[in-house]
Every structure is written in C-alpha cells, then in structure tokens.
C-alpha cells in the first residue's frame, strides 16, 4: 500500500512517497496530497522510498506538473530510485521521439530555492 507523508518547511512542501505506486488509487492519493499544498511556493516530491511507479502515476505526475505551473508553484522530483527513473526506450528513439526526462533536484538545491 502506498504511503504519502507531507512536511512543510517555510514556503516549501516536501511530499514523501513510500511503497509501490502502480494503481489508480495511488495516483489519486498522490494528486490529493500535492494539490492540498496550493499555498506553497515549492512542492518537492521525494521519491526516495518509492519502490515502483506505474504508468497511471506517470500520467498523474504530468498532470501535477501542469497544475503546479498554473498555480505558480515549482514542482520538483527528488531522489528517484533506480526503478522509478525513466529508461531509454530504443523503440521511441528509433521513431524520432525522445523519452520522458523529468528534472531532478538535489536536497540542497531544493532548500536553497525556497522562493521563485
């Protein structure tokens, strides 16, 4: 069962994810946790303890990135495990498409950028 825990540090919210995020209920749990941080200037999604991420959750990350942009919030992914990092798909590259490459931040960089 996926778990989500939220820590607020100043105007930054750190959303810690733990477990396997592979079903739609996990995607909705993640959505609810992040969208509840509408008063934050920065939302950092800590993926350190996330074991596996499913396709529906990847789609939710894209939605959350757009939601954050629309609300003038920086949305960052932090420390994804090897199982959660995007892999190069030779089929996609062979067809002229680039694989999804989310931007990752370090803990110090996230803390240093407390404001936009």
Secondary structure, DSSP 8 states (H G I E B T S, - for coil): --EEEEEEETTEEEEEEEEEE-SHHHHHHHHHHHHTTTT-SEEEEEEEEEEEE-HHHHHHHHHHHHHHHHTT-EEEEE---GGGS----HHHHHTT-------EE-HHHHHHT---
